[in-house]
Amino acid sequence: MNSTVSKTHHALPQGSQSLCPAWSSVAALVMIGLVSAVPDAAAAQAKTATAIASSSVTWPAAATPELALTQAVTQWLGAQQRVDPTSIRLAPLDPRLQIRPCMAGLQLDHPFASQETVRVRCESPTWQLFVRTLPTVGANPPQAAARPAAASAVAEDKSAVMRKVLVTSGLLQRGTRLSADQVSLVDMPAQGLPANVLDRVDDVLNAEVLRDIPAGTPLRTHDIRPALMVKRGQLVMVTAGSERGFRVVARLEALQDGRMGEQIKLKNRESGRQISGVITGMNTADAL
């Protein structure tokens, strides 16, 4: 050990020993690893910060799933905001919700910039819901105190309004043809939602998405379009005469691509005769 310190000491710049012998000794000790460059307190603080930044929470052991969910959300918010979890208030959950215990770790985050809403997701079983936070008891921000009481009451009532909207159940890639199991109807704060957000499952049936859409994203009218149901050259089951009391079905060739509800040209391969039809489903149409 003495020989190592001696070699390191002589490797220091010329004159450093005479100018500051104490600093020369410390520098030598640091270089051979005898002095830690990171204090234990700083390391503990970094570890704590990492834990707080985590968005995964274990499903608490509670009397009911509703109580467990409330405890998980308040504990997570308490760690994020560095406050006592018991001081955090949540808006009452919809009594129609049936919450199932989460076997995997809960994933929590703030899906909106206002951070008034917490999104809670579970992988096993798969479900997600949104929980709205209420003002902390005793909190009195200066800007809120300056507002008239009537204006504050109106703002609070407006933020409390919830609206059912369609959100994606998983990641949807561009061109995906939508079905009922790929979306879910959830309650979300009406304030801040786009005006063209969809709120009926029927709105997305036989439609396809125009862009990649992450899970849990509210669907808007310009995110989808009617899905391609018929391709040029395919045989289409065409129905005629239903409105006249009889029904004739024939296989005709599509002369162009067609989406749900669009009108296309079709041809009888044997006779060569062409007719027009309206797309009613996958490779089906009604003759005009």
Secondary structure, DSSP 8 states (H G I E B T S, - for coil): -HHHHHHHHHTS-TTHHHH-HHHHHHHHHHHTT-S-SS-HHHHHHHHHHHHHH--EE-----SSHHHHHHHHHHHHHHHHHTS-GGG-EE----TT------SS-EEEE--STT--EEEEEEETTEEEEEEEEE--TT---HHHHHS-HHHHHHHHHHHH-EEEEEEESS-B-TT-B--GGGEEEEEEESTT--TTB---GGGTTTEEESS-B-TT-B-BGGGEEE-EEE-TT-EEEEEE-GGGT--EEEEEEESS-EETT-EEEEE-TTT--EEEEEEEETTEEEE-
